[in-house]
Amino acid sequence: MPEASVSESLTTARRRLQDALKAAGRPSDAATLLVVSKTQPAAILRQAYLAGQRAFGENYLQEALDKRRALADLDEIEWHFIGALQSNKTREVAEHFDWVHAVDRDKILRRLSEQRPEDKGPLDLCLQLNVSGEASKAGVTADALPALVETALTLPQIRLRGLMALPAPSDDVESQRRAFREVRETFEALRRRFPEATLDTLSMGMSGDLEAAVAEGATVVRLGTAIFGSRPSP
Ligand SMILES: *Cc1c(COP(=O)(O)O)cnc(C)c1O
C-alpha cells in the first residue's frame, strides 16, 4: 500500500467512526480506533504512526514481536494482542504487549499476571464473551463470566478493563445489533456486580459491523480490512 493511501485510509476510518458516534448520539471521544495490523509490514505501521495512530492490534505473536522490534524507536506506540492466546505464549505477551483482548480462561489469566514484569505495571485486559449463536467456541459464556472476573480482580498484575466480542459475521444490521446488545447488557450487569473494578472498555465492532457496535456502546473498534483492504488468505 502506498504511503499516501495509509494516511487517507486512516482519515476515512476515523471519519466513519465519528459518523457512527454521532448517529448514536454519543460524544466524539466515546470510542477509539484500534488499527488491526496483522499481515501488514512494519513500514505500513510506521506510516500509520506518522499519521497519528498509536494503538495497533496484532493476532500472531511472532509476527507482532518482529514488528515491535522494527518499530522500537516509536514512542507511545501501544501494542494490543487480539488473537487467541495459548498458554505457551503468555510470557511473551505479558512482557511485550500493553493490552490483551481475548482471554477466556482462568489459567491464561493467572499466567499473564505471574509473568507480567513488575516494572511494567498491570496488563490491561478484556475477557472475551461468547455471544449466543456464535459458531466459534472461543470466549467465556455469560454464566461462567462472574467467576472469571472474580479471579481477574484478585490478580495483582492484571487490570481488568472490560469485555471483547467477536460475533459471527452477518450482513443484517439488526442481528449485528442483537449480538452487541447482549455484550453491552452483560457488561452493564458486571459493572453493577463489581463496582470496585475499572470496567470501562467494550472492545467490539470490526470493518463489517462498526456502526452496529458503536450504536450498542463499543468503546474500542478494531478495524483491519476497512483500512488496509482485504488480507491475503493464510
Ligand atoms: C482480524 C481481526 C479484526 C479486524 O477485522 P476486519 O474485518 O479486517 O476489520 C478485528 N478483531 C479481531 C479479533 C481480528 O482477528
Ligand as a Chemical Component Dictionary entry (heavy atoms), coordinates in Angstrom:
data_LIG
# 
_chem_comp.id                   LIG 
_chem_comp.type                 NON-POLYMER 
_chem_comp.pdbx_formal_charge   0 
_chem_comp.three_letter_code    LIG 
# 
loop_
_chem_comp_atom.comp_id 
_chem_comp_atom.atom_id 
_chem_comp_atom.alt_atom_id 
_chem_comp_atom.type_symbol 
_chem_comp_atom.charge 
_chem_comp_atom.model_Cartn_x 
_chem_comp_atom.model_Cartn_y 
_chem_comp_atom.model_Cartn_z 
_chem_comp_atom.pdbx_ordinal 
LIG C1 C1 C 0 -8.651  -9.531  12.096 1  
LIG C2 C2 C 0 -9.401  -9.095  13.281 2  
LIG C3 C3 C 0 -10.071 -7.862  13.303 3  
LIG C4 C4 C 0 -10.165 -6.932  12.094 4  
LIG O1 O1 O 0 -11.134 -7.419  11.247 5  
LIG P1 P1 P 0 -11.510 -6.611  9.885  6  
LIG O2 O2 O 0 -12.763 -7.285  9.464  7  
LIG O3 O3 O 0 -10.371 -6.806  8.967  8  
LIG O4 O4 O 0 -11.706 -5.204  10.254 9  
LIG C5 C5 C 0 -10.681 -7.481  14.480 10 
LIG N1 N1 N 0 -10.675 -8.257  15.572 11 
LIG C6 C6 C 0 -10.056 -9.454  15.590 12 
LIG C7 C7 C 0 -10.073 -10.251 16.836 13 
LIG C8 C8 C 0 -9.413  -9.914  14.445 14 
LIG O5 O5 O 0 -8.823  -11.115 14.471 15 
# 
loop_
_chem_comp_bond.comp_id 
_chem_comp_bond.atom_id_1 
_chem_comp_bond.atom_id_2 
_chem_comp_bond.value_order 
_chem_comp_bond.pdbx_ordinal 
LIG C1 C2 SING 1  
LIG C2 C3 SING 2  
LIG C2 C8 DOUB 3  
LIG C3 C4 SING 4  
LIG C3 C5 DOUB 5  
LIG C4 O1 SING 6  
LIG O1 P1 SING 7  
LIG P1 O2 DOUB 8  
LIG P1 O3 SING 9  
LIG P1 O4 SING 10 
LIG C5 N1 SING 11 
LIG N1 C6 DOUB 12 
LIG C6 C7 SING 13 
LIG C6 C8 SING 14 
LIG C8 O5 SING 15 
# 
